[in-house]
Amino acid sequence: MNQPLPGEPLPAVLVGGPPHSGKSVLIYSLSQALRARDVEHYALRACPDGEGDWSNEAPAERVREIRFKGQWTPLWVERISRDIQRRHLPLLVDVGGRPTTEQARMFDHCTHAVLLTPDEPSRKAWQELVARHRLPVLADLTSSLEGENRLEASEPALRGALVNLQRGATATGEAFTALVSQIAALFTADGIDYRRRHLASAPAEIELVVDLERLARTLGWAKAGEKIHWLPEHVPALLDYLPAATPLAVYGRGPVWIYAALARLAWPARFASFDVRLSWSAASALPTVDRPPAFPVRWMVQPVQDAVRIAATLPEHYIDISQLPEVAAPLAPAGAGVILDGRLPVWLYASLAQTYAAASWLAVHQPALGGHVVVHSQDRR
């Protein structure tokens, strides 16, 4: 078993293989299995396609509609490499299927590799690639649409086959179970309670720190070991349970609309969220102007009945929190609702929720749900 030694960086397990080999489904399956074991980790999609858990949970037609294939750029590689390097949790890293020499710089910040390949040529190519970056291989697995799941060997690396890793499915079988156990042991080898450590490190000036997972269980929305399925109807109960206008720090997995709802609830008090790449980051209401600059965020404003849809895109497919002082947001008509839209980080959605705190109602577009989620209404409070 490859385990981290004292002083070594947190594990970051690269999952590599050619396109369409089932890497995204394997990473999703691993993450779900690790969550069921309460193993703290983060699945980092290091290729600019904007995919997440939704790509394996939403209906196929919805995935095709909202999936976005971004472009690899030197800046993207530089920033993702830095994100991997400064991680605050063990990582599963999806590096894409055809990394160039420049893109493979990301490998140098990983600690281990899992290979998933459909044939011998691709297997040899990926073995050579990870060997060049001195990554020990935890598992060397084959992937096919048909056949049987099987475990062939456990040492020195797991060998076996995974079958039918198609979107909407999850990995199963003896080889997958062995891999989950191996990664769980790796991610917990240092004995650190990451959740406790991170909660204890919340900004000192914020007295109320919320762990989303524990809060959801307290409110009866999930049991221990179960994945929390956040639903729009949870928002009113959540807002009733927590105090308004109170400094608030929020930790844990949740959709951006949950974070937007809680950032708006806290306003005008401070709000902070935990990011695996940044640790704690504070929301900051943005200046609003009639014609905001098109960088680092590009905006589109569209009237929608009694509201305005404010959609954001990132010209470089990435924004760093250090760029927040450069961002100005569009003006919203007085008395109108505001619908926020775009693939943006949680900390930016939290900032936008406080920017448009005066809107008559505030919502976040959620493509996987086929609509938007209202996170605040002036009529209600």
N, C-alpha and C positions, 0 to 999 in steps of 0.2 A: 504494500500500500504506500503510495506517495503522499506523505503528510507534510504540512508546513512546519519548519523549524522555528524556534523563537527568534523574533526579529525579521523573519521573512515576510514578504508582502502577502496580503490576503489572496486566497486562491482565485484564479480567473481561468475557467475552463473553456477553451476554444472548441467550438463544434464546427468541424470542417467537412467539406465534401462538395461535389459538383452540383450545379443547378438541378433542381427537381429530384434530388435524392431523398428528400423528406426531412431536411435539417430543421425547418421551422416547426414541423409537427413534433419532431423529437424534442426540441427545446421546450416547446409548450408542454409536452407530456412530462418531461423531467421537472419543470417548474411546478406543475400541479402536484406531482408526487412528493416533491420536497416540501411544498406548503402543507400537504396533509401530514407530514412528519414534523411540522413546526421548525423546519430548517431555514434560518434566515438567509436570503440570497436575493439576487436581482438578475433577470434575464435582459441582457443588453443587446439590442439589435444594432450592430455596428455597421450595417449597410443602409444607405439613404433611401429606403423604400417605405418608411413610415408604418411598417407592420407592427402589430402587437398581439395580445391575446385575442383581440376581436377577430383577427384573420382566421382563427381556428374555431371561433364560437358563433360568428354571425352566419346567416345563410349564404350559400355560395354566390347567389346573384348579387347580394349586398356587398360581399367582398370584392367582386369584380367591379362594382360601381364605384367604390370608394378607394380602392387600392391605388397607390401613387408610387411610381418608380422614379426616385430622384437620381441625380447624377453624382458619380464619384468626383470629388475635386481634391486637390492637395490640401486645401483648408479643412475640408471635412475629415480627411485622414488624420491631419495634425490634431484636430480637436477631439476626435473620438479616441485617438491614441492617448491623449492627455486624460480623457475621462476614464479610460481603463486604468491608467496608472494611478489616479488619485481616488480610486474606489473606496467606499466606506462599508461595503458588504462583499462577500464572495460573489463572483459573477459566473453566469453562463453567457458566452459571447458568440453571437452569430456573425461570422465575418464575410458572408456572401459566398458565392460559388466559383467565382473566377478572379481571385485577387491578383492584381499586378504586383510587381516587385515593390512599387511605391506603397500600395495598399497593405502589403504584407508587413509593413513596419508595425502594424498593430500587434502582430504576433509576439513581438519582443516584450510586450507588457503583459502577456498571458503567462500562466504557470504550467498548464497542462493542456492536452488535446484529446478530443474524442473524434474519431473519424467515422464517417458514414458514406460508403461508396457503393455503386451498383455493379462494378466490374473491376477486373484486375488492373487494367491500365490506369483508371482513375485512382484506384487504391495506391498504386506505386507512386503516382504523381503527388498525392497528398502526403504520403509517408515521407517522401523526399523534401517536400515543402516544410513540414513541421520539424523535420530533422535539421534543416538549415537554421532553424530558429531555436534549436536545442530544447524542444518541448517534449517532455515525457508523454507517451501515449497511454491514456487510461483504458481506452476501448477502441478496437478496430473492428467495426461492424459492417456487414453488407446490408443493402436495402433492395427490396424487390416488391413488386405489386402482388405477386403470387408466391405460394410456397408455405413453409412453416417457420414460425419463430423458433429459434433454437439457441442454446448456449453451447459453444464448442470448447472453450478453454477459459480459465480464470487467471492464469499467470503466463508470462509476465504482464500481459494486458488481456482484458476481456476480448474474446473472439466469439462471434455468433452472427445471427441473422435477425433482422427486423422486417416485418412484412406489412404491406398496405398502409404506409405512412402518408395517407392522403388527408387533405384539409377536412376538418370535421371529425376525424378519427383521432384516437390516442394510441400511443405505443403500448404493447403488452408483451407478455412472454417472459421466459426465464432470463434471457440476456438483458432485457430492459430492467427487470427487477434487480438483478445483480448490479447493473450500472447505477441505479438509483441509490442502492446501499453504499456503493463505493464513493459516489459523489457526496452523499450525506455524511459519511465518515470523514472525508476530506474537508468539507465545509465546517465541521464541528470539532475538528481535531485540536484546535487551540483552546477549546473550552470557554470561549468568550460568549457572554450573553449580549449579543449586539443590540437587541431591542432595548434592554435595560441601560446599556451604555449610551445609546443615542438619546433615549428619553431623558437621561440625567444630564446630557449636554445641551439641552434646549436653552435658548437665550434666557439669561438670569432675570431679565426684567419682565418676562412673561410667566405668570404664576399658573395659568391653566394650560396644561399640556394634555392633548387628547391622542390616544392610541386608537385609530379607527377600527382595528380588528376587535379589540376588547370592547369598544363602545358598541359595535354591531352585535356582539354576543350579549352584552348587557341589555340591549333593547330587543333581544329575541329574534334577531334576523339571521343568526347562524349559530351552530354548535361548535364546540372545540373540534378542531381537525377538519371542519368543513370550509370550503371556499365561500367567501361572502359574495353574493350576487347583489350588487347595489342596484336599486330600482328607483325610478323617479318618485314613487310614492313614499320613499323613505325620507325625502327632503323635509316635509313639514314636521314630522316627528323629531328629526334631528335638530331642527331649528327651535322647536319647543323645548327640547331637553337641555340645550346649552344656553348660557346667558349671552345676551346681545351686548354689543359695544364694550367688549371685554378683551384685553390682550389674550391672544390665543395662538398656541403652537400645535400643529397637527402632524402626526406621524403615521405612516403605513400606506398600504396599497389602497387606491380608490380612484374612480374616474375623475377627470378634471372638473366635472360639474359638481362633485361633492366638495372639492377644494374651493371652487368659486363660491359655492353657497356659504361655506364657513368663513371665507375671507370677507364676504359681504356682511355676514352676521357680526363679525368682529369690528368692522368699520364704525367709527373712525379710529379705533384702537389698533395697536400693532398686530400683525398676523405673520406667522412664519410657518414654513413647510419644510419637511426633510427631503433632501434629494440625495440619492446614493452617490452622485458625482460631486456634490457640493457640501454635504452636511446640511446645516440649517441655513435657509435663505429667507429674507424678509420681503414681504410684498411692499410695493411702493406705488401710490397713485401717480399716474402719468399725466403730464401736461396734455391738454387737448387743443388742437388748432384746426383751422378750416382746411388747410392743405398740408397734411403731415408729410415729411420726407419719405421716400420710397425705400429707405435703407436705415437700419437693418431689418425693418418689417415693412412689407408692402400691404396697403389697405384697400379694400373695396367696400363702399357704402351703398346699400340698396334699401330703399323704402319697402316695407312689408306691412300693409294695412296700418295698424296703430303703432307700429314699431319700425325700427331700422335694423337691418342686418349688417353687422360690421365684421367682415371676413378678413383674416390675416393670412399672408403667405410669407415664407422666409426665402428671399432670393438665393441665399447660400445653403438652404435646407437645414440651417443650424443657427442658433443664436446663443451667445454666451452671456451669462448674467452680468459680466463686466460691461456689456453694451447697453444695459438697461437705461443709464442716463442719456443715451442717444435716442431713445424711443419716444416719439410723441404720437398720440392717438387721435383719431378723427373726432370732431365735435358731434354730439348727438342732439337731436331736436329736443327742446324742453318739453316735458310731459309725455314723451314717447317711451315705449319699451325698447330694450336693446337686446338683440340676439348676437352673441359672440360665436364666431366660427373660425376654425383653422387648426392646423396641427402645430400646437405650441406647447412648450413645457409648462408644468404645473405652476411654477413660480411666476410665469408671465400671465397665466389665466388668473391667478390670485391678484396680481397687480391690476389687471383689467377690471376685475370685479369691484375693486375699490375705486378705480377711476370712474366707473359709471354707477357709483353708489346712489346718485340722485335720480336715476331712471325710474319711471313709474313701475316697471318690472324688468327683471333681468333673467335672461335664459342663455343656455349654452347648447349649441347644435351638437347632436350626437348621431353621426351617420349610422352607426351600428344599430341604433334604435329606430332609425327612419324618421327622425324629427328632432325637436329640441326639448330640453328639460328646463322648466322654470325654477330658478334657484332663489329668487326673491321677488316680492311684490309689495309695493307701498300700501296697497289696499288691505294687506293682511296684518300690518303692524302700524 
